Amino acid sequence: MEVLSRRELNRATLARQHLLERAPAGALDMIEHLAGMQAQAPLAPYVGLWTRLRDFAPDELSTLTEQRKVVRIHVMRTTVHLVSARDALDWRLLFDPPLDKVFRGDYDRAALARRAATLLEERPRTRAELSRLLAGDWPDADPASLAYSATNSLALCQVPPRGMWGRTGPAAWAQVETWLGAKLRSVPVDGLVLRYLGAFGPASVPDIQMWSGLTRLREVVERLGLRTFRAESGDTLYDLPDAPRPGGDVPAPVRFLPEYDNLLLSHKDRSRIIPHNRPVPLPAGNGATTGTVLIDGRWQGIWRLHRRVLKINPFTAIPYAERESLLTEAERLTAFLSPGATCDIVVEA
């Protein structure tokens, strides 16, 4: 079985993530290709698309959101992801089991779901609103627990203006079937696994399970007729037969990623992207003020934009050959985040 080095795995994943070369694609196509984008920080997908697409304007994603062609919904790892409407309808039922596990409370779950559904049919509501309204029926329960249980029991999505560029709002929820005007579909998990490999492979079964939050996927992987490799660790890796696997000597340009980017979160063995043992930062924020920096294809620093100053904190000394590329890409980032403004760029020691 052919052995793939960490560097070869790095380049294979970067190629599929369009982080070796920006793609001449639209935002919707890229969101589907990536099998969704982590979106707990509402503006993070904008930065994630900017760094992967040749021509991306924030209004493109805002328009897709308003037109209900993309939605923010709990799917992989029971976290909020931005996915296409088609993927939301196909995938949401696959994640009922892990979402069931985060149910809180010993009250009648079915009755709670029915009452919450009635309230959400009237109009989208925030968890704070649901807490207050549901507490009238369950006065002895913790109101916040009622709201979280209800939003995990129902197939919901967040609605605009949440996640809009230049304006935002609180996380208000609606039933996804009502919002999209279509029923959820029951599909095999096979397609989800294949989409993952197309965006993050080659990968092991634990990698796939880490990304998805689903379990018992080994038998699924083994029936798909995938190509197999061996990692340096000895793990068996699976991949699509015709997926790109460039050599480890292919150059990787400097790239700025948003916080919560799935590139750093979607493998059990993260050594292909993370050459150290640092935990991936998950800061509070809107997703457009801080993130991570890839140098030579690996996570090697943090960036933060505050008051028109972009500070870059590298973990190691930046090679001279990379420094100019880092500054050039930093200028592109500030032009995207603060159009028309002059921003200073500071690279910390």
N, C-alpha and C positions, 0 to 999 in steps of 0.2 A: 504494500500500500504506500503510495507516494506521501512523503512527509512535507508539510508546508511549514516554513519557519514563521516566527512571529512577524517578521518584516513582510513576508509574502502575504500573510493574513491581513496585515495592516493595509497594504496596497489594494488587495481584493475588496475589502470593505469600503475603503475610501473611493474606489472607482464606482462602486454601486451607489454610494451616497452622493456622487457627483461633487466630491471634494478634491479630486485631482484636476478636474476641468469642469467649469460651469456648463450647465446644460442649456441648449436652445429650446426650452420647453415652457409651457404655461404652468401657473401655480397649481391648478387642479390636477394636472397630469403628474406633477412632482409629488403632491400630497398622496396620491394613490400609489405612486411608485415606492414611496418611503413607508407604505403601510401605515399611514397616519403620522402625526407629529405630536409629541408631548406638548400639552397646552395648559397646564395648571397656571403658569404665568401667561396671561392672555395675549401678550404681544410677542412672545418668544417665537412663534411660527413665522412671523414677519422677518425676523433676523435670520432664522433658519433657511427660509426661501431665498432671501437676498444673497446669502453666501453660497448657494447652490445653483442659482439661475443666472443666465447672462443678462437678461433684461427683466427686472422685476420692479414693479411700482406697488407701493402699499395699497393703493386703491383697488388693485386687482383682487386681492384677498378680501378686502372689505366688501366689495361688490359680490363676490361669491358667497360671503356670509349673509348678506342681506337677501340675496336671491335663493337662499336655502340650498345651495349646491354643496356646501360644506357645513358641518356642525361640530360642536364641542360636546363630547359625550364620554361617559365612563366606559372604557373598554380595557385595553391592555393594562395589566397590573392593577386593575380597578382604579386607575387614575384618569384624569381628564385628558383626552386626546382630540386633536383636530383631525377629522376624517371626512371623506366625501360622503354625500348623502347615500350613495349606493352602498358603500362599505358599512355605514352605520346600520342600515336596514339588514344587511347580510350578517354582520358580526355580533350585534348586541346580544342576541340570545346565547351565544357561545360563552358569555361572561356572567351568566346568571349564577352558576355555582360559586365562583369566588366572591361575587357581590353578596350572595346569601350569607357568607361567613362573617361579614362585617355588620350584620344585623345587631342592633342594640336593644336590650329591654326584654321583659317577660310578658308584654301585653300581646293582645291578639294581632298578629302581623297582618292577616288578611283584612281585618276591619280597618286597621291603620292605612293600608294601601288603598282601600276603597275610598276612605274619607279624603286622603290626600289627592287621589285622582279627581274627585269631584271638585276640590278646591282649584286644582291646576287646569281643569277644563274651563273654569271661569276666566282665567288669565294666567300668564306666567307669574311665578312668585319666587321670592328669595327664601332661603332657609330660615331667615329671621321671621318672615311673615308666616311661614308654615309652623314654626315653633309656637308663635302666639296663637294661631288659629287652632292647631291640634291640641294645645294644652287645655282648651275648653272641654274636649271630650275625654282627655286622660289627665285630669288635674293632679294625680299623684305621681305622674312620670316626669322625668327631666325634660323640659321643652326642647332643648338642643338635641337630645337623644332621639326624641320623636321625629324631628325634622331629618336627621341623618338616616334614621331607619327608613323613613318614607322615601327619601330620594335614592336610597340603595335598593328599595323593593320595586320601584317602578323604572321603566325604561325612559329616562329623561335626557334632555339636552339643554345646554345653556343658550340663551337667545340674545340677539343684539339689544342694546349697544355693547354688551360685553364682547371684548375681543375686536373691537373696531379701532382702526388706526386714527389717531388724532382726537378720539373721543371714546369714552368707555362708560361703563355703568356697573352696578352690582351684579353678582351672578344670579340671574333669575332663570328659573327652570320651567320647561314645558314638556309635556309628553311627546316623545320623538315621533310617534306615529301621527299625532295631531299636527305637529309642526311641519312634517314632511308630506303629510297627506297620503301616506302609504303604510301598509302593514309590515311588521318585522317578518323576516324570512328565516326559515330553519335550513341552514346549509351545513355540509360536512366541514370539519376543522381542517381538512387537507389543504384547502385553498389558502387559509390563513398561514399555514406552515410554509407553503411555497412562496407566498408573498414576502414572508420574513426572510427567507434565504435569498430572494432576489434583491433585497435591500441591505442585508447584514451578513450574508454568508461569506465563506463556509463557516459552519457552526455545529456545535455538539447539541445533543438533546437537552442537556442542562441549560445551554445558552438559549434555546428556543423557549424553554419553560420559564426562564428568568424574564425574558422580554414580554411574554404573553401573560404570565401569571397563571397559566393553565398547567395541569399535571397529566401524567400518564400519556405522554406524547411519543414514547419510543416506538410503540407498535404502529402509530400513524406514520412516523418517519420511515420505518423499515418497509412499509408497503408502497412507498411512492416511487421506487425505482431510481433513487438518487445516486450520484457519484459519491464515493467515499475517499477520504484522505485521513492522514494521521497528523496530529499536532505534535509539536516538540515535547509536550507534556505526556504524550501517549494517548490522549483522548481521540476517539473516532469523530471525525468531522463529516458532515453531509453537505451536499451542494447540488445546485442545478447543473446539469451536464454542460450547458453552453454559456454559463455565466462568466463574466470577465474575471480573469485571475492574472493581472499583470505581474511582472517580475518585481522582486524586492528592490531592484536598482532604479525603478521608475521614480523621478523626482516628485515630491509632494509639496505644493505651495503652502505658504502660510494661510491659515483660515481662522476667522473669528466665528465662534459658535455662540448661540444664546444659552442662557441658563436652562437646565432641564433638557438639553438636546439628547435625543435618544441614542446618538452615536456612543455616548459615554455610559449609557444605562442598560444596554440591550444584550449584554453577554454575561454569562456566569464567570467566565475567565476573561477579564477585561485587559489582559496584558498586551493585546495587540494595539490598543489605543493608549492605555495608561501604563507608563513604564515605572511607576512608583506605587506606593500603597496608599496614596491620598484618597480619602472618600470624596465622591463627587459632590460638589457644593450644591445645595438646594435652597438658595436664599429667597427670602420674601421679596416681592417686587413685581413689576408689570412685565418683565421679560425683555425690555429694551434698554436697560441701563447697565447690565452686567452679564458676564458670560465667561467662556473659556477660550484659550488660544491653542491652536494646533501649530507646532513647528516640526517640520520633517514628518508630518502625519501623526504626531503624538501629542497628547495633552501636556503642554509645558508652561502654562501660565494662566493668569486671570486678568480680565479687563473690566474696567468700570468707568462709566461716563457720568460725570457729576459737574454741574455748573460749567459746561462747555470745556471741560478738561477730561481727556481720555487717559486714564492711568493704566499702564500695563505692568503687571507684576509677574515676571518670569520666575520659574522655579530653579533654573540653571542659567549659566552664562549663555548668551545668544551667540551662535557662530557668526563671524563677520559676514559670511556670504548670505546669511538669513536676515541680517539687520535691515538692509534696505527694503527687502520684500515685506518685512514686518511693518515698517513705517508707511510704505505705499498702501498696504491693505488697511492699515489703521486710518489713513486719510479717506479711503473709500467708505469705511464704516461710519466715520463722523459725518461725511457728506450725506449718507443715507439716513442717519438718525437725526441729524440737525441740519437739514437743507438750508442753504443760504446763510448759515452762521459760520463764524470762524472758531475752530476749536483747537486748543493746545493738545499736544500729544506728549506724554511723559512716560518714559520707560524706566522703571525703577531698577536699582542695582539687584 
